[in-house]
Amino acid sequence: MRTHAHCKLSRGTDQVGNAKLWFRSHCRKQLVKRGFKMKDLRFYRALKEYILSGTFTPPCNKKMRKEMRRVSENFIAKDNRLFYTGPNKTYMRLVVCTEEEKRSVLMECHNSGTGNHNGVRGTRDRVIAGYFWPTLMKDVTEWVKCCRRCQLNDPMKTGTPVLYSIKVKAAWEVIGLDLIGPLRETGQKNKYVLTMTDLYTKWVVAEPLQNKTATEVSAAIIKTLYLFGMVKKIITDQGREFVNELNENIFATLKIKHAVSSAYHPQTNGQDERTNQNVKRVLRKYVNESHNDWDIHLPAVVYGINTAKQSSTRHTPYFLFFHRHPHLPEVMNACPMGEDFKIADPEDDLDTRVNEMKILNEKVLSNIENAQKRQQKSYRNRKRKLMSTISPGDEVLISQDFNIKQRKDTLADRHKGPFTVDSISKKGVASVVKDNGTRCCINVSRLRPFYRLENHGAVPCVSLQDHEYGTPDEATDHPYAFSGEKWEKDLGPLQEKLLKYVLDKSLPAAELIVKDDNLSYT
């Protein structure tokens, strides 16, 4: 059982502990006011002066002087420069004391030819091998993050937007259009395929085309609409064969809404993109060796797709479109109608069909909704679970991987920019303002933030003399970097001879080179 005296003693102990915490916090605040912290480069300039001359540079209070005496055991001054040796004196790293020197080191270890624009880890290891300053890790991370060349060429690591499914409620209400090609020219001079997919029934229409001009594409669209009926909405990409004045006039006359997907984002018209994959997959299995008879097989391929059961609706597109099952030519064991077969009354049969269609429509909508939920779940599990941090007003880079593949320019920048984001829709489509003032709609999955280093370019670089001391067993730029205290020894006769020796440039296997009285490995 705790006694009153014990409780009083505990309270007294707590008060002493709180007093100690207050005293430490107060000392830290006073240390910042009167002097400077160890993370400040001024501390190391003062430490250098203390090691060289034994005097303290103001402002240095009593605690700062005590701290300098303590940490000075891990540093040494040589040739009017300060080096960090560590407690075991096993390496020597040049202490960077000014912002100009820091910028020069980062340029040397990251932006130069030997730096190779490595990532944070590679740049950090190269800097640590020969240099020291208190905020090294933070500065290297910030430098690599804000490197313009790295941002333009590194792989995209941005968030993926939420998958939004297109809601449809009736057959032939919303259709997606896309082109396949150019393919091998056939005997009918056809090189392209215009595919149209109904997003409700998954009914597919495919028209072979000789070219993809606006006139020929619009003629094929009108032909299909007059054959199967008008639609409310058409989804296409931003290709010139779809987005042109002729098509816009036709859609306006027919009261059809034209929805355009964002640039290089085929997921918006994913249903018709899937149709293209199915058509090409089957055509590959039927074309001849010259691949120039694909338009002959195209009608049969489309018929096979329309009479196959779809996993999302659980019915065939043919049945949902015409409300009856197709007569397949390969079904040889179909039971013929006998003489006792009675035909139902047309009026009664019509009422029955209408009721069946209502029930079927409810089931199909439920099946489509369940399929979309499964797709969204699979999409979330498959894609990177990163949230997009892009907001209006931010500077961004636009991925141009698709352009690189089309141009086959392997060494082109993977991103272009920076540009400014004007607005972002709820579905993740950003309106980006380019340098010339034009705007374009880009999905946020193709955008990455562009970072600028604060005061970048305001601090000039200085030329750092290469020091002869480095770490053992680490990547150093100096072949005469020794471990332990061997750095204090003078060069031997052989080393003196090598320093004055200039290799013949015609030798193919030269490993050493002398430049500015320094010996280096090539």
Stockholm file with secondary structure:
# STOCKHOLM 1.0

chainA/1-522         MRTHAHCKLSRGTDQVGNAKLWFRSHCRKQLVKRGFKMKDLRFYRALKEYILSGTFTPPCNKKMRKEMRRVSENFIAKDNRLFYTGPNKTYMRLVVCTEEEKRSVLMECHNSGTGNHNGVRGTRDRVIAGYFWPTLMKDVTEWVKCCRRCQLNDPMKTGTPVLYSIKVKAAWEVIGLDLIGPLRETGQKNKYVLTMTDLYTKWVVAEPLQNKTATEVSAAIIKTLYLFGMVKKIITDQGREFVNELNENIFATLKIKHAVSSAYHPQTNGQDERTNQNVKRVLRKYVNESHNDWDIHLPAVVYGINTAKQSSTRHTPYFLFFHRHPHLPEVMNACPMGEDFKIADPEDDLDTRVNEMKILNEKVLSNIENAQKRQQKSYRNRKRKLMSTISPGDEVLISQDFNIKQRKDTLADRHKGPFTVDSISKKGVASVVKDNGTRCCINVSRLRPFYRLENHGAVPCVSLQDHEYGTPDEATDHPYAFSGEKWEKDLGPLQEKLLKYVLDKSLPAAELIVKDDNLSYT
#=GR chainA/1-522 SS CCCHHHHHHHHHHHHHHHHHHHHHHHHHHHHHHHSCCTTSHHHHHHHHHHHHHSCCCSSCCHHHHHHHHHHGGGEEEETTEEEECTTTTCCCEEECCSHHHHHHHHIIIIISTTTTTCCHHHHHHHHHTTEECTTHHHHHHHHHHTCHHHHHHSCCCCCCCCCCCCCCCSTTSEEEEEEECCCCCCTTCCCEEEEEEETTTCCEEEEEESCCCHHHHHHHHHHHHHHHCCCSEEEECSCTTTSSHHHHHHHHHTTCEEEECCTTCGGGGHHHHHHHHHHHHHHTTTSCTTCCCHHHHHHHHHHHHHTSCCTTTSSCHHHHHHSSCCCCTTCCCCCCCCTTCCCCCHHHHHHHHHHHHHHHHHHHHHHHHHHHHHHHHHHHHHSCCCCCCCCTTCEEEEECHHHHHHHTCTTSCSEEEEEEEEEECTTSEEEEECTTSCEEEEEGGGEEECCCCTTTTTSCCCCCCCCSCCCTTSCCSCTTCCSTTGGGSCCCHHHHHHHTCCCCTTCTTCCEEEETTEEEEC
#=GC SS_cons         CCCHHHHHHHHHHHHHHHHHHHHHHHHHHHHHHHSCCTTSHHHHHHHHHHHHHSCCCSSCCHHHHHHHHHHGGGEEEETTEEEECTTTTCCCEEECCSHHHHHHHHIIIIISTTTTTCCHHHHHHHHHTTEECTTHHHHHHHHHHTCHHHHHHSCCCCCCCCCCCCCCCSTTSEEEEEEECCCCCCTTCCCEEEEEEETTTCCEEEEEESCCCHHHHHHHHHHHHHHHCCCSEEEECSCTTTSSHHHHHHHHHTTCEEEECCTTCGGGGHHHHHHHHHHHHHHTTTSCTTCCCHHHHHHHHHHHHHTSCCTTTSSCHHHHHHSSCCCCTTCCCCCCCCTTCCCCCHHHHHHHHHHHHHHHHHHHHHHHHHHHHHHHHHHHHHSCCCCCCCCTTCEEEEECHHHHHHHTCTTSCSEEEEEEEEEECTTSEEEEECTTSCEEEEEGGGEEECCCCTTTTTSCCCCCCCCSCCCTTSCCSCTTCCSTTGGGSCCCHHHHHHHTCCCCTTCTTCCEEEETTEEEEC
//
